[in-house]
């Protein structure tokens, strides 16, 4: 039982973010450091692309973390720091890009895909419910069709 608990604890710790901020990067002022961490969590590592610079241990992410802290120490507001980084690296550096025409596909695309999938599923099940007749009601056999069917079944029995 104890081994399982240790294993679960190890997996829980291993699955967490890397928290790649080095002790040498940490600011002495806890308020500035807190602001730096919040800003860093919203900026994408351009190398890793799916991690914030706060979680990435790439060299460029480290440089961006240092840059954020330098700008805060210089007296920039949080928005000024973000604007500065965006001006140098583009909006791609934002983990949550703003909603505007250029990024509309990022925000609306998933909903459109889900709606299209639901519509396709509804059409598929509607066709399945109609059956192979294509929605037409079955009609009674004509006398000629009934005679041919009887003849086929009679031949089958022999």
N, C-alpha and C positions, 0 to 999 in steps of 0.2 A: 504494500500500500504506500509506504514511504517513497519507494522508487517512482511510482506513478506520479506522486505529487511533485517530486523533483523534476521529472520529465515535463510535466505540464507547465511548471514554473519556468523551466528553461525555454520551452517553446514560446511561451507568452513574452518573455523578455527578448528572444531572438526575433520575433515577428514585429516588434515595435520599430519606430523610426530610429535612424542611425544617430540623430542628434550630433551632427558632425562638428558642431562649434567647438573649436579648440579653446582651452583655458586662456591662451595668450590673446584671444580675440575678445574676451569678455570685458565689458566696460566696468570701471570702478563704480560708477553711479548706477544703482539698481533700477532707477526709473528709466534712464536712457537705455540700459540693457534690455529692459522689458519692451520698450518701444522698438528697439532693434530686432528683437525676436519676433514681434508681431509683424513687422514689415517683412522680415525674411521668410516668414511662413507663407506670405502671399506672392513671393517672387519665385519664378521657375528657374531651375538650373538649366542653362542653355545646353549643357553637355548631356545631362541625364534625361531631360525633357519630361520626366514624370515625377520628379521630386522637387520639393522646395529647396532653396539654397540653404535653409536651416537644417535640412535632413541630408544633404549631399556632401560627400567629402571630396568632390572633384576640385581641382585647383581653381578653376574659374568661379565655382560657387564660393570658395574661400575668399577669393578676391572681391566678389560682390558683397559678401558679409562684411569684410573690412571697409569697403566703400560706403556701405549703409551706415556703419558706425562712425566713420569719419564725417559724413554729412550731418549726422545727428549731433556730434560733438561741435561741429561748426555752427550749429544753431538752426539748421533747417527743420521745417515741420515734417511730419510723417508724409503728407501729400507731396511736399517739395522733393523729398528723397525718392519717392516712387516715380514722380514725374521725371526726375533726373535720370534714373535708371532706364525708364521707358524711352527717354530721348536718345539714349546711347544704344539700346538693344532692341527697341521696338516693342510693340504690344505683346509679342510672343512671350516676353519674359513674365507676363502676368499669369498667375495660375487661374484666376477668374477674370477673363477679359470683359470689358464693359459691353453692354448690349448696344450695338449700332449696326449700320448697314453692312459694314465689312465683316462683322462677327455674327451676323444673324444666323448663318448656317450652323455655327457652333451651338447656338442656343435653341433654334427651332428644329434643326435637323433630326435629333433623336425623337422628338414628338411626332414628326412627319413619318419617320420610319415605323414607329409603333402603330400609328393610325393606318398606314398602308398595310402592315402585316395583319392587323385586325380585320381590315376590309377584305384582304385576300382569304383569310380564314373563313369569314362569313360567306363569301362567294363559294368557296370550296364546299362547306357544309350544306349550303343551299342546293348546290348541284348534286351532292350525295343524297339529299333527302328526296329530290325529284326522281332519282334512279336513272336507269339506262334509257328510259323512254324519252328523256329530254323534257319531261313535264307533261307530255301528252297522256291522256287517259287511254287505257287499253280498250280496244273495241272487240266486239264478238267476232268469231271466225265466220267467214262466209261458208256457204254450203260446199263450194269447191275446195276451200282450204280444209274444211272438216273431213272431206272424203280422202284427200291426200294424206292428212295426218293419221287417219285410221289405217290407211294402206301401209304407211311407214311403220306404224306400231305393230301391225299384223305381221309384216316381214321381219320385224325385230324379234318377235316371239318365236318364230320358227327356226 
